[in-house]
Amino acid sequence: MNKSEFVDMIRTTRQELDAVLSQLDKQQMLRPRTCGDWSVKDVIAHIAWYEREMVGVLEAHALAGSELWELPLEPRNAAIHAVNQDRPLEDVLVEARLVTQDLLRLLPALTEADLTDATRFPGMPPDWIPREVIASNTCEHYPEHAAEIRRAFGIQE
């Protein structure tokens, strides 16, 4: 997969997630425990956190970010949830929109080599593949949560 296809995949999977979210009203987004222990608002904040971390990587062109990365996945996600659970829905939605815009603005500046060569991102372990790091926090992440929201609300694909 070349850079253009990769960027298109991220855009497409994000649009698919946004299409699912657009079918929900504010009350549905705030309903507790619709996505496991989380509300849809919590899921949106969770996704935005991971996108924001990728924005940081792309802006710094280095593996840099939150200290939460030092935690295993579940404790990290619990910490992200704890920070965001009391935030107003409107704040979460605005932040999510802005972070996604930043991500989509920065992605086209990557080169083909940036996607395959970890040495182009200081701090990234040499056996990591930058494309996989970005994908796991974007285009592989979105469908997982979109499916969870569809199931919770009976939304068809």
QUIJODA-V315562 format. One record per helix or strand. SS is the DSSP state (a for helix, b for strand). FROM is the first residue (numbers start at 1). LEN is the number of residues. Records with the same first field share a line. If there is no record, write none. Layout:
SS: FROM-LEN + FROM-LEN
//
This chain:
a: 3-19 + 26-5 + 40-21 + 67-4 + 73-12 + 89-19 + 112-5 + 118-3 + 130-7 + 139-15
b: 35-1 + 38-1 + 62-1 + 122-1
//
